[in-house]
Structure formats: structure tokens, C-alpha cells
Amino acid sequence: MNFHYIESNLALAEFCASIADCQLCAIDTEFVREKTYYPLLALIQIATETEQACIDPLEIDDFSPLLQIFRNRDMVKILHSPSQDLELFYHNFAELPEPVFDTQLAAAVLGYANQIGYADLVNRICKVQLEKKYTRTDWSRRPLSEGELDYAMDDVRYLLKMYQELTAQLQRRGREAWIESDLRNMSDPQNYQVDFANLWKKLRGVMKLKGSALNVADQLCRWREQVAIDKNRPRRWIMKDEDIIDIARFKPGSLKDLRQIGALSADYIKKNGESILQVLEQALAMDSSQYPKHDEFTRLDNRQQAVADCLMAIAKDIAERNQIALSSVLSKKDIDKLVAGNQNNKLMQGWRYEMLGQQLSRFIDGELAVSCTNGKLELKD
């Protein structure tokens, strides 16, 4: 094998010391999440300019040498679509690597397919077709075969070359600044803390609820999340989305009423019924001013829709001139929000604003005109 397999505190310390002066560090993880709330960190793969290693976190209890690598701001940490990896690091170590470079984000602003997968990007840049032989491996099982470990290491082997190619393209096209804010934000711990106030927004079927029913759903989501955290079990094991919706709609006032909700078993109600009723009682006692509300969105009238159509045409033209997929930048919903005056919009942030949002805002404010010359759009002050 052309990589180290690290399964002791001493080996980890020695490896981290050997890469301390490197400038680039590719990182990936393997984890298991089927039966727990928090994912179980099962492997950490690392590749630098000089060394490669597969770290077994199930055998190591002193990660301080690795955290020193995380803190080294002279070493760029390269990951692909890193949100889950960073969540793992935050919950396991209460620290995040920085600075971070996301190859998927860089590829998006360079015109590759929106949210391009790692294997596809490796194929595009490195001309290597990765195997999918071990996609269903249980990474918590020991021992792992040499083939499985080699497969896991493929997730970092090509990151350095992709980083070098993508950063070169960003420099040539003057787009490094486009992603600086997004990259810095990836190392913000707040991104990986549970946002209890907005859990209800991810509830399937929640758009059917309003008023007190929506408030009950909100409070049940909070209760479910806390129980899932305390027991370290998937939230769907605590209560399914559809059960929350049914309880919010019917608002049972007793265990007898709760039993009428057919999906809840007698055993489940015996264990959790009183807690659920307590949540309901507290929710129904709240003042209506505390109820959550769906985001307000006014349907566009005909004139506003005409403006939205113009903005979409401008957006398509700018995206084409920048050789970037429009779907990487916006959706029709983003355009409609902008026309309705909603500034809480991804088009008004980061690289999207640099490339597109600024121009769209100028059109809305009457500072930019659109004309057609030889069948092509032209933007003029």
C-alpha cells in the first residue's frame, strides 16, 4: 500500500509531525449514520504533497496532533463538498480545519456541472475513472480489507491535483474572490449547531399547517430533536414526520385521543405518550404572537412577472458569457424573490452577487438597460 494505516496515538503523532510543514492537505472521512443521531466517524483519509494516510479513529483517543494540523493556517485543507465531513469534525473534536478549500464550490463557479460529484470531477480533471466497488461497505467493521482501504484513499488521492488545476483556472478567470466568503463561512462553528427554531421548516407536509397547528408541529420538532440527541438515535426513530403532522392537526388531549392516531403503536404511546401530551399542552398555552410563520411571498402580478422574465433573460446571458451553468447560480424562485423585494436572497450574497446579483439589482433600479443587437442581448448603463 502506498499509504500509512494509522491505528495508535503514537503513529498519529509521528505522521502529523511528518506533514507539519506541508502546504496542502487533502481530507475525507468515512462514517456510519444509520442507527445514530450523530454520525460515527469510522475513517479519516489524508493526503499531502509528501505523505498519505488512513487514520482509524476507532483505535485512537488522542487527536491533539491532528487538531494541530487543523489549526495550521499555513496549510490549506482541501475537501470536496465538505459539509458532512466538517459536521463530523465539529461534533467529535469541537474544532474545524481552516483554511478550507471546497473543490465542488470552485468547480461550480468555473462552469462545471452544478454540484458535480467527486468521481465526475476526478474524471474531468485527472482523466481517471474511479471504481464503485465498495460503496456499500460498513466502514465501522474491522478489519477492513486492503481493497476497501485503497478505495477509501481514492477520495483524497486526486484532491491535490484538482486543487491545483481549479485554483489555476480561478486565477486565470479572476474568480478567486468569488468564493472567499463562502470558504471562510465553512469554518464557522454556527453552521454545525442545531438550529432548533427552524427545524419545522424541514418537516415534510408542514406547508399544510398554520396557526396553532404549525406551533404544535414546531414544538414537537424541538422535542423530537432533543430526545434524538440525548439518546443518540435517528430522529425518525423518535417520531416520524407524518406523525408530527397528524398530531399537530388533531391536537389530541389525552392518551385515548392519541391512540386514535393510527400510526402510533400502543407500546410507543406507553413510552412517550405523556411527554407528547406535555409538549402539546405547553404549545397550546403559548401566545399566538410566538407562533412560527411561513415565509411571506406575494404572488407576482403581470407587470412584476414581466420584470422577472427580463431578469431571467439577463441572468441567462451573463451565465453564458461567464461559461457557467445557470442552475449553479439561481432558480426561478430566487428571481421572483428579488422582484418582490426580498433581499434575503442568495443572489445578493457572495460570488453570486459579484457575478449576477449586482447587475440584476441595477436593472431593477433603472441603472441598467437591455437591448437586442443582431439577435443578442446587450446590457448598457
C-alpha positions as CSV (number, residue, x, y, z in Angstrom):
1,M,0.0,0.0,0.0
2,N,1.3,3.5,-0.8
3,F,-0.2,5.0,2.4
4,H,0.2,4.6,6.1
5,Y,-2.5,2.8,8.1
6,I,-2.6,4.6,11.5
7,E,-4.2,2.9,14.5
8,S,-2.3,4.2,17.5
9,N,-1.8,7.6,19.3
10,L,2.0,7.3,18.7
11,A,1.6,6.6,15.0
12,L,-0.8,9.6,14.6
13,A,1.6,11.9,16.4
14,E,4.5,10.8,14.2
15,F,2.5,11.1,11.0
16,C,1.3,14.6,11.9
17,A,4.8,15.7,12.7
18,S,6.0,14.5,9.3
19,I,3.5,16.6,7.4
20,A,3.6,19.7,9.7
21,D,5.5,21.7,7.0
22,C,3.3,20.8,4.1
23,Q,1.2,23.5,2.4
24,L,-1.6,21.3,1.1
25,C,-3.7,18.7,3.0
26,A,-6.5,16.7,1.3
27,I,-9.1,15.3,3.8
28,D,-12.0,13.0,3.6
29,T,-13.9,10.8,6.0
30,E,-16.0,7.6,6.1
31,F,-18.8,7.3,8.6
32,V,-21.8,5.3,9.6
33,R,-25.1,7.0,10.5
34,E,-28.0,4.5,10.1
35,K,-28.6,3.9,13.8
36,T,-27.4,7.1,15.5
37,Y,-28.1,10.8,15.6
38,Y,-24.5,11.7,15.4
39,P,-22.6,10.0,12.6
40,L,-19.9,7.5,13.8
41,L,-16.6,8.6,12.5
42,A,-15.0,5.4,11.1
43,L,-12.0,6.6,9.0
44,I,-10.1,9.8,8.2
45,Q,-8.2,9.9,5.0
46,I,-5.4,12.4,4.5
47,A,-3.0,13.2,1.6
48,T,-0.3,15.8,1.4
49,E,2.4,16.6,-1.1
50,T,4.7,14.0,0.7
51,E,2.5,11.5,2.6
52,Q,-0.8,9.7,2.6
53,A,-2.5,8.0,5.5
54,C,-5.7,6.3,6.5
55,I,-6.4,7.0,10.2
56,D,-8.5,4.6,12.3
57,P,-10.4,6.8,14.8
58,L,-11.9,3.7,16.5
59,E,-8.4,2.9,17.8
60,I,-7.2,6.4,18.7
61,D,-8.2,8.5,21.7
62,D,-5.6,11.4,21.5
63,F,-6.4,13.5,18.4
64,S,-4.4,16.6,19.6
65,P,-1.7,16.1,16.8
66,L,-4.4,16.1,14.2
67,L,-6.1,19.2,15.7
68,Q,-2.7,21.0,15.4
69,I,-2.9,20.2,11.7
70,F,-6.4,21.6,11.6
71,R,-5.2,24.9,13.3
72,N,-2.3,25.4,10.9
73,R,-3.4,28.3,8.8
74,D,-0.4,27.9,6.5
75,M,-1.8,24.6,5.3
76,V,-4.8,24.6,3.0
77,K,-7.3,21.8,3.8
78,I,-8.8,20.5,0.6
79,L,-12.2,18.7,0.6
80,H,-15.0,18.0,-1.8
81,S,-18.5,19.1,-0.7
82,P,-17.3,19.1,2.9
83,S,-20.4,19.9,4.9
84,Q,-20.8,16.4,6.3
85,D,-17.0,16.0,7.0
86,L,-16.9,19.3,8.8
87,E,-20.0,18.4,10.8
88,L,-18.2,15.2,11.9
89,F,-15.1,17.1,13.0
90,Y,-17.1,19.7,14.9
91,H,-19.1,17.2,16.9
92,N,-16.2,14.8,17.5
93,F,-13.5,17.4,18.2
94,A,-15.3,20.7,18.8
95,E,-12.9,22.2,16.2
96,L,-12.9,22.8,12.5
97,P,-10.0,22.8,10.0
98,E,-9.1,26.1,8.4
99,P,-8.5,27.4,5.9
100,V,-10.8,25.2,3.8
101,F,-11.0,24.8,0.0
102,D,-14.0,23.1,-1.5
103,T,-13.4,21.6,-4.9
104,Q,-17.1,21.3,-5.6
105,L,-17.7,25.0,-5.0
106,A,-14.7,26.0,-7.1
107,A,-15.9,23.8,-9.9
108,A,-19.4,25.4,-9.7
109,V,-18.1,29.0,-10.3
110,L,-15.9,27.7,-13.1
111,G,-18.8,26.3,-15.1
112,Y,-18.7,22.6,-14.3
113,A,-22.0,20.8,-13.7
114,N,-23.9,22.1,-10.7
115,Q,-22.9,20.2,-7.5
116,I,-20.6,17.9,-9.5
117,G,-19.7,14.7,-7.7
118,Y,-16.2,13.8,-6.7
119,A,-15.9,10.9,-9.2
120,D,-17.1,13.0,-12.1
121,L,-14.7,15.8,-11.3
122,V,-11.8,13.4,-11.0
123,N,-12.7,12.0,-14.4
124,R,-12.9,15.5,-15.9
125,I,-9.7,16.9,-14.5
126,C,-7.5,13.8,-13.7
127,K,-8.8,11.5,-16.5
128,V,-9.3,8.7,-14.0
129,Q,-12.4,6.6,-13.8
130,L,-12.9,5.6,-10.2
131,E,-14.4,2.3,-9.2
132,K,-17.6,2.0,-7.2
133,K,-16.9,-1.5,-5.9
134,Y,-17.1,-0.7,-2.2
135,T,-19.9,1.9,-2.0
136,R,-21.9,-0.2,0.4
137,T,-19.0,-1.0,2.8
138,D,-19.7,-0.9,6.6
139,W,-16.8,1.4,7.5
140,S,-17.2,0.6,11.2
141,R,-16.4,-3.1,10.6
142,R,-12.9,-4.3,11.4
143,P,-10.7,-5.4,9.9
144,L,-11.2,-3.6,6.6
145,S,-9.7,-5.2,3.6
146,E,-6.8,-3.7,1.7
147,G,-9.1,-3.2,-1.2
148,E,-11.6,-1.2,0.9
149,L,-8.9,0.9,2.4
150,D,-7.4,1.6,-1.0
151,Y,-10.9,2.6,-2.3
152,A,-11.3,5.0,0.7
153,M,-7.9,6.6,-0.1
154,D,-9.1,7.3,-3.7
155,D,-11.2,10.0,-2.1
156,V,-8.1,12.1,-1.3
157,R,-5.5,10.9,-3.8
158,Y,-6.7,13.2,-6.6
159,L,-7.8,16.3,-4.5
160,L,-4.3,17.9,-4.6
161,K,-4.2,17.8,-8.4
162,M,-7.8,19.0,-8.7
163,Y,-7.0,21.9,-6.2
164,Q,-4.0,23.0,-8.3
165,E,-6.0,22.9,-11.6
166,L,-9.0,24.6,-10.1
167,T,-7.1,27.4,-8.4
168,A,-5.1,28.0,-11.6
169,Q,-8.4,28.4,-13.5
170,L,-9.8,30.7,-10.8
171,Q,-6.7,32.9,-11.1
172,R,-6.9,33.0,-14.9
173,R,-10.5,34.0,-14.8
174,G,-10.3,36.4,-11.9
175,R,-12.8,34.4,-9.8
176,E,-10.8,33.7,-6.6
177,A,-12.6,36.5,-4.7
178,W,-16.0,35.0,-5.7
179,I,-15.6,32.1,-3.3
180,E,-13.5,33.6,-0.5
181,S,-16.5,34.4,1.7
182,D,-18.2,31.0,1.2
183,L,-15.0,29.2,2.0
184,R,-14.4,31.2,5.2
185,N,-18.0,30.5,6.3
186,M,-17.4,26.8,6.1
187,S,-15.2,27.0,9.2
188,D,-17.8,28.8,11.2
189,P,-19.0,26.6,14.1
190,Q,-22.5,28.1,14.0
191,N,-23.1,26.2,10.7
192,Y,-22.9,22.9,12.6
193,Q,-25.0,23.7,15.6
194,V,-28.7,22.6,15.7
195,D,-31.0,25.4,14.8
196,F,-34.0,24.5,17.0
197,A,-36.0,27.5,15.9
198,N,-36.1,26.4,12.2
199,L,-36.4,22.6,12.5
200,W,-40.1,22.8,11.5
201,K,-39.2,24.2,8.1
202,K,-37.7,20.8,7.1
203,L,-40.8,18.9,8.1
204,R,-42.4,17.1,5.2
205,G,-46.0,18.3,4.8
206,V,-45.6,21.4,7.0
207,M,-46.9,23.7,4.3
208,K,-50.4,22.3,5.1
209,L,-50.2,23.7,8.7
210,K,-50.7,27.2,10.1
211,G,-51.5,29.0,13.3
212,S,-51.7,26.8,16.4
213,A,-51.2,23.6,14.4
214,L,-48.0,24.9,13.0
215,N,-46.9,25.9,16.5
216,V,-47.6,22.4,17.8
217,A,-45.5,21.0,14.9
218,D,-42.7,23.4,15.8
219,Q,-42.7,22.3,19.5
220,L,-42.9,18.6,18.6
221,C,-39.9,19.0,16.2
222,R,-37.9,20.6,19.1
223,W,-38.9,17.8,21.5
224,R,-38.0,15.1,18.9
225,E,-34.6,16.7,18.2
226,Q,-33.6,16.9,21.8
227,V,-34.7,13.3,22.5
228,A,-32.8,12.1,19.5
229,I,-29.7,14.0,20.7
230,D,-30.0,12.7,24.2
231,K,-30.5,9.1,23.1
232,N,-28.1,9.4,20.0
233,R,-30.7,7.9,17.8
234,P,-32.0,9.0,14.4
235,R,-34.9,11.5,14.7
236,R,-37.1,9.3,12.6
237,W,-36.8,6.6,15.3
238,I,-38.2,9.0,17.9
239,M,-41.1,10.2,15.7
240,K,-41.8,10.3,12.0
241,D,-42.6,13.5,10.2
242,E,-46.1,12.3,9.2
243,D,-46.9,11.5,12.9
244,I,-45.9,15.1,13.9
245,I,-48.2,16.4,11.2
246,D,-51.1,14.3,12.3
247,I,-50.7,15.2,16.0
248,A,-50.5,18.9,15.1
249,R,-53.7,18.7,13.0
250,F,-55.8,16.7,15.6
251,K,-54.2,18.0,18.8
252,P,-55.1,15.0,21.0
253,G,-55.9,16.0,24.6
254,S,-55.5,12.6,26.2
255,L,-53.8,9.2,25.8
256,K,-57.1,7.9,24.5
257,D,-57.2,10.6,21.8
258,L,-53.5,9.9,21.0
259,R,-54.3,6.2,20.4
260,Q,-56.7,7.3,17.6
261,I,-53.7,8.4,15.5
262,G,-53.3,5.0,13.8
263,A,-49.6,5.1,13.1
264,L,-48.6,5.2,16.7
265,S,-48.3,1.8,18.4
266,A,-49.6,1.1,21.9
267,D,-46.0,0.4,23.1
268,Y,-44.8,3.8,21.6
269,I,-47.7,5.7,23.3
270,K,-46.9,3.9,26.6
271,K,-43.3,5.1,26.5
272,N,-43.8,8.5,25.0
273,G,-47.5,9.5,25.3
274,E,-47.2,11.6,28.5
275,S,-44.2,13.5,27.1
276,I,-46.0,14.2,23.8
277,L,-49.2,15.5,25.6
278,Q,-47.0,17.7,27.8
279,V,-45.5,19.2,24.7
280,L,-49.0,19.8,23.3
281,E,-50.2,21.4,26.5
282,Q,-47.3,23.8,26.5
283,A,-47.6,24.6,22.8
284,L,-51.3,25.3,23.1
285,A,-50.7,27.6,26.1
286,M,-48.4,29.8,24.1
287,D,-49.4,33.3,23.0
288,S,-50.2,33.4,19.2
289,S,-47.5,36.1,18.8
290,Q,-44.9,33.4,19.4
291,Y,-46.2,31.1,16.7
292,P,-43.9,30.4,13.8
293,K,-45.0,31.7,10.4
294,H,-44.3,30.6,6.8
295,D,-42.2,32.9,4.8
296,E,-44.4,35.5,3.2
297,F,-44.3,35.6,-0.5
298,T,-46.6,37.7,-2.6
299,R,-47.6,36.2,-6.0
300,L,-46.2,38.3,-8.8
301,D,-48.7,40.3,-10.8
302,N,-48.4,40.6,-14.5
303,R,-46.1,43.6,-14.5
304,Q,-43.8,42.0,-11.9
305,Q,-43.8,38.8,-13.9
306,A,-42.6,40.8,-17.0
307,V,-39.8,42.2,-14.9
308,A,-38.9,38.6,-13.7
309,D,-38.8,37.4,-17.3
310,C,-36.4,40.2,-18.2
311,L,-34.2,39.3,-15.2
312,M,-34.1,35.7,-16.2
313,A,-33.1,36.7,-19.7
314,I,-30.3,38.9,-18.3
315,A,-29.2,36.0,-16.0
316,K,-29.0,33.5,-18.8
317,D,-26.9,35.9,-20.9
318,I,-24.5,36.7,-18.0
319,A,-24.2,33.0,-17.2
320,E,-23.4,32.1,-20.8
321,R,-20.8,34.8,-21.1
322,N,-19.2,33.6,-17.9
323,Q,-19.4,30.0,-19.1
324,I,-21.2,28.8,-16.0
325,A,-24.4,26.7,-15.7
326,L,-27.3,28.9,-14.8
327,S,-28.6,26.3,-12.3
328,S,-25.4,26.7,-10.3
329,V,-26.3,30.4,-9.7
330,L,-30.1,30.7,-9.3
331,S,-33.6,29.3,-9.6
332,K,-36.8,31.0,-10.8
333,K,-37.8,31.3,-7.1
334,D,-34.7,33.4,-6.5
335,I,-35.7,35.8,-9.3
336,D,-39.2,36.0,-8.0
337,K,-38.0,36.9,-4.5
338,L,-35.8,39.6,-5.9
339,V,-38.7,41.2,-7.9
340,A,-40.9,41.0,-4.8
341,G,-38.2,43.0,-2.9
342,N,-36.9,40.1,-0.7
343,Q,-33.2,41.0,-0.1
344,N,-32.7,37.8,2.0
345,N,-31.7,36.0,-1.2
346,K,-28.6,34.1,-2.2
347,L,-28.4,36.3,-5.3
348,M,-27.4,39.2,-3.0
349,Q,-24.6,37.3,-1.3
350,G,-21.0,36.2,-2.1
351,W,-19.9,35.2,-5.6
352,R,-23.5,35.2,-7.0
353,Y,-23.8,38.9,-6.2
354,E,-20.4,39.6,-7.7
355,M,-21.3,37.9,-11.0
356,L,-25.0,38.4,-11.3
357,G,-27.0,39.9,-8.4
358,Q,-25.4,43.3,-8.7
359,Q,-26.4,43.5,-12.4
360,L,-29.9,42.3,-11.7
361,S,-30.3,44.9,-8.9
362,R,-29.1,47.6,-11.3
363,F,-31.7,46.7,-13.8
364,I,-34.5,46.8,-11.2
365,D,-33.3,50.2,-10.0
366,G,-33.3,51.6,-13.6
367,E,-29.5,51.8,-13.8
368,L,-29.1,49.1,-16.5
369,A,-30.9,48.8,-19.8
370,V,-31.3,45.8,-22.1
371,S,-31.3,46.0,-25.8
372,C,-31.0,43.5,-28.7
373,T,-28.4,43.7,-31.4
374,N,-28.0,41.1,-34.1
375,G,-30.1,38.7,-32.1
376,K,-28.0,39.0,-29.0
377,L,-28.8,40.8,-25.7
378,E,-26.7,43.8,-24.8
379,L,-26.5,45.4,-21.3
380,K,-25.9,49.1,-21.2
381,D,-25.8,51.8,-18.4
